[in-house]
Amino acid sequence: MKWLIQLVVNAVILLILANLFQSIELSGFGMALLASLILGVVNTIVKPILVVLTLPATILSLGLFLFVINALTLLLTAWFMGDAFVIDGFWIAVLAAVIFAALNAVITNFIVDPIFNRDS
């Protein structure tokens, strides 16, 4: 159940990013849900490989290179989605990855987790 809620939260964050930046286009909530699902699969399969391959850069940058990896996963998701989800540049993807991480942390910690911890 928590996975499904996180999928919806990610879709809402993607819609917020699409409304915040003109360089990011998303075709609607249904496509946002699909993009969220694809992003979850990419984060599960591709991201660990990228983290291991770029470990020296991540250590030297004190972890900031992880935002570049998150930007690459967003760009890969946009590539899989075609015209339904478009990100117009690498640096906008980096900025979107930073904002995505911040919004995800805030929504998860202050809304989603209290709902699930209240029941237990």
Phi, psi and omega in degrees: 000319181294326178298318180293320178294320178295326176298316179292319178300315178297322178295318178295319178296320177298321177293321177299315179297321179294326178279336182281323184243135176285341181279355178243125180239136179221134190283350180152182185292324178297317177290329176294321176296318178295318178297322177295320177295315179296319178298321176297319179292317178297318178294330180281323187261308189275319186301316178300325178294316179296321180297316180293317181293331183252021183303317178300317179295323179293319179292315180296329180268008181058035176093351182293338178294342177297332175293326176294319178296318177297322177296319178296322178292324176295317179295322177294320176298316178296324178295318178295325184281341180071227183283350181284335180218113186236131170240124191276358179190163182293315184290327175292328176292322177295314178297319178296323179295321178295312180293321177301314181296318180294312179296320180297318180295316181294311182295318181294315184286327186257346181239304188289309182298317177299327178293317181284328179282337179293325184285337185265000000 
